[in-house]
């Protein structure tokens, strides 16, 4: 498999990872909230707070915080969670 290196500035990297985390978690979201294991995303540990701040700016996000293990705990607005089914959860 051929590998490529892409250079980007810090702010571009923060926006990239924030967007990637949001898109990845929306696919898995069932109850409008999800905890993201940050170990799954390489290179973000030293920029967690900046990425957290960027994630919080997204209109689909109701709330986001770092949990005690340093993972992102994200809550989406129900309108943006494609797998959310209120009747199924009752």
C-alpha positions as CSV (number, residue, x, y, z in Angstrom):
1,X,0.0,0.0,0.0
2,X,1.4,3.4,-1.0
3,X,1.5,6.0,1.8
4,X,1.4,9.7,1.5
5,X,2.4,12.5,3.9
6,X,0.3,15.6,4.0
7,X,1.6,18.8,5.6
8,X,-0.9,21.1,7.2
9,X,-0.8,23.9,9.7
10,X,-1.9,23.4,13.3
11,X,-5.2,25.2,12.8
12,X,-5.9,23.1,9.7
13,X,-5.1,19.9,11.6
14,X,-7.4,20.9,14.5
15,X,-10.3,21.6,12.1
16,X,-9.6,18.3,10.2
17,X,-9.7,16.1,13.3
18,X,-12.7,17.9,14.7
19,X,-14.6,17.4,11.5
20,X,-13.4,13.8,11.2
21,X,-14.5,13.0,14.8
22,X,-17.9,14.5,14.2
23,X,-18.5,12.7,11.0
24,X,-17.3,9.4,12.3
25,X,-19.4,9.6,15.4
26,X,-22.6,10.7,13.6
27,X,-22.5,7.4,11.7
28,X,-22.4,5.4,15.0
29,X,-24.8,7.7,17.0
30,X,-28.0,6.0,18.2
31,X,-28.9,7.9,21.4
32,X,-27.5,11.3,20.4
33,X,-24.5,10.9,22.7
34,X,-21.3,9.0,22.2
35,X,-17.9,8.8,23.9
36,X,-15.0,8.9,21.5
37,X,-11.9,7.0,22.4
38,X,-9.3,9.5,21.5
39,X,-6.6,6.8,21.2
40,X,-8.3,5.9,18.0
41,X,-7.1,9.2,16.4
42,X,-3.3,9.4,16.2
43,X,-1.5,12.6,17.0
44,X,-4.4,14.5,18.8
45,X,-3.4,14.0,22.4
46,X,-1.5,17.2,22.8
47,X,-4.3,19.2,21.0
48,X,-7.3,17.7,22.7
49,X,-8.5,21.0,24.2
50,X,-8.2,22.9,20.9
51,X,-10.0,20.1,19.1
52,X,-12.7,20.0,21.8
53,X,-13.2,23.7,21.3
54,X,-13.5,23.3,17.5
55,X,-16.0,20.5,17.9
56,X,-18.1,22.7,20.3
57,X,-18.5,25.3,17.5
58,X,-20.3,22.8,15.2
59,X,-24.1,23.5,14.9
60,X,-24.8,19.8,15.3
61,X,-23.2,19.6,18.7
62,X,-25.4,20.2,21.8
63,X,-22.5,19.7,24.3
64,X,-19.0,18.2,24.3
65,X,-16.5,17.7,27.1
66,X,-13.5,15.6,28.1
67,X,-14.4,12.7,30.4
68,X,-12.2,11.5,33.2
69,X,-10.3,9.3,30.8
70,X,-9.5,12.1,28.4
71,X,-12.1,11.0,25.8
72,X,-14.5,13.2,24.0
73,X,-18.1,12.9,25.4
74,X,-20.3,14.3,22.6
75,X,-24.0,15.0,22.6
76,X,-25.6,15.8,19.3
77,X,-28.9,17.6,18.7
78,X,-31.5,14.9,17.8
79,X,-32.2,16.5,14.4
80,X,-28.6,15.7,13.3
81,X,-28.4,12.1,14.6
82,X,-29.4,10.0,11.6
83,X,-29.9,6.8,13.6
84,X,-31.9,8.3,16.4
85,X,-35.3,6.8,16.9
86,X,-37.2,8.1,19.9
87,X,-39.8,5.4,19.8
88,X,-37.2,2.6,19.7
89,X,-35.5,4.0,22.9
90,X,-38.7,4.0,24.9
